[in-house]
């Protein structure tokens, strides 16, 4: 079976002063993709929006909250969509010199590996799509493909056939990953509790919280909504997470 994995990042830059980074991936079978795109575009037009309107966490506002809640409900009610997220804590105080050879990018690859490796099965084939964030993404994507394949002895890319960058405007499924990952980052950065927090974003978080906690690791075999909270070694009593 061919599966597509659509990945998004929130607070992923080294010096963005955020203590938390969230990586998120929404997966579906390739043969379901067209139907999902059509369903989401119909939800957009139902709410008076262009079918090309981009679902994006940074765009969430109270004026469009009914639309965004419908998108969240569509995800939860879908039998063919699933979410895997990694919440990396303590990002603002990592000792890269001690553990990553002084290289933030190496840590970044490790986090992506932890996020993706848990959802890849050797009896399926995967295409992975990552949102374009900056001009350095191409090299990172190539390295990530190499690391994931080598770990599984997938030297001919029979399991992970490709990893490529796409613009989020091209994929409604990637836009769902952006929305959910943004909400998880918002909650775990403490912005949800601020007195001046965006009320629309708070309602998105509230809706997600009716289904699952957003700040704790789920069982590894949880398939619909799977989270892993990564902590620096110093937060684990010196033990590996």
Residue, then its C-alpha position, 0 to 999 in steps of 0.5 A: x500500500x502506498x501512503x503519503x505523509x505530509x509534515x509541518x514544523x512549528x517553532x523550528x528555528x534555532x534562535x526563535x526564542x521558543x522553548x518548544x518545537x513541534x513537528x507534525x505529520x498527517x498521513x493517508x493512503x495515496x488512493x484517498x488523497x483526491x477525495x480528501x482534497x475534494x472534501x476539504x475544498x467543499x468545506x471551504x466553499x460551504x463557509x463562503x471561502x475560496x476553494x483555494x483558501x489556505x488553512x493556516x494556523x497563523x491565519x486563525x481568527x474568531x471570525x472564521x472559527x466555525x470553518x476551522x472547527x469544521x476542519x478539526x471535526x473533519x479530521x477526527x471523523x475521518x477513517x483515513x487520516x491520522x496525525x503523529x506529532x513530536x513535542x520537543x521541549x527545552x529547545x532554548x537550552x540544548x547543549x549541542x556541543x555535548x550531544x550533537x557535535x555542536x550542530x543544531x541541524x543534527x538535533x533537528x534531524x534526530x527529532x524528525x527521525x523520532x517523529x517519522x520512524x514510529x509511523x513507517x511500516x516495512x510492508x508499505x511504501x511511503x512518500x513524504x512531503x515537507x512544507x517549504x520553510x526556508x532556502x536551506x530545506x533541500x539539503x535537510x530533506x536529502x539528509x533526512x531521507x538518507x538517515x531514515x532509509x539507512x536506519x531501515x536498511x532501505x538502501x533502494x528506497x523500496x519503503x521510503x520512496x521519496x521525501x520532497x518539499x512542497x508549498x503548503x498551498x498545494x496540499x489541503x492535507x499539509x494544511x491540516x498538519x499546519x493547523x494541528x501542529x500550530x495548536x499544539x505548539x500554542x498550547x505547549x508554549x503557554x500562549x493558551x493561558x495568556x490573558x490576551x491570547x487569540x480567542x479563535x486559537x483558544x477555541x481550536x485548542x479547546x476543540x482538540x482537548x475534547x478529544x486528547x491531551x496535547x502535552x503528553x505522550x500517547x501509547x506508541x500504537x495509538x493510530x489516530x492521534x499519536x504524540x511523543x514528548x521529547x525532553x533533553x537528557x538533563x530533564x530525564x535524570x541524565x538518561x536517554x529519552 
